[in-house]
Amino acid sequence: MSVERIARIGLNAADPDRLAAFYEAAFGFLREGDVEWAAEPASRLFGMAVARARVVSLRLDEQRVDLVGLIPQGAPYPGDVPGWSSLFQHFAMIVPDMEAAYARLSRVPGWQPISQGGPQRLPEASGGVTAFKFRDPEGHPLELLAFPPGGAPEIWRPTSERTCLGIDHSAISVADTARSIAFYESLGFRVSSRSHNLGPEQARLDGIERPDVAVTGLSLPGGAPPHLELLCYRTEMDRAQTGMRAVDDVATRLVLAVTDAGTLSEAWESLAAHRVSAEPVIWPDGRTEALLRDPDGHHLLLTAPA
């Protein structure tokens, strides 16, 4: 099959309104919608009983984030999930001026730093970017990312005075890069970049002692952001999943748009070992969706239009 694009990112949230207010104040997200999902198809999608699902939709440039409040609530985000854990997933927002973006974030309460000592400038071998990692008020990891002078891709060259320009990528920690590449290539992704990140700057950025991480960028044919990055930390630490459920706050979802319901059904049949939903769900508005797990347990929501 071929995924057309990463349509949006889904975050489970205990309080979608409070979290939306944080994203609006800290980064300039715009609130686009507030809807409720019908309980019966929501239960089939998540593979467990859901009495209510409310979705607050946010937009930053052309990228979208859904904040999903579920009743009953799943487990809160576990504290201090390290970057090498297979539970770890974040998304990175491009900023044209890191000093201004960090100052704006600092004026908004509720978040917690991951990086040590503020934003970190990485060596040229790691892209020469300046980055800062932190957790939102409910624990979801995030990153601010600034390209070096003259090094921004055309799509991220600022045309306005916005603090954050958009979402560049979502990064997931994986145990085996080759295994993950094979899985995502079956969905239509292709390797677009590779780097090897280590050293004291990376340690301060990740809040991890002596990190040694292979970073593999995966893109879809259209090339529109966000793209996907695989983070494979070379460590002896345990990467085993800890029973993450689709309703838990740690279960961030990449929402992958496919062309039609027939294509989605074909993928569903071919990826039986990765199913979360018992079957594809047809919503009252006619769209078809199904929830999968990748080889490391990260959640993927396939969506096809009516």
Disulfide bonds with the S-S distance in Angstrom:
none
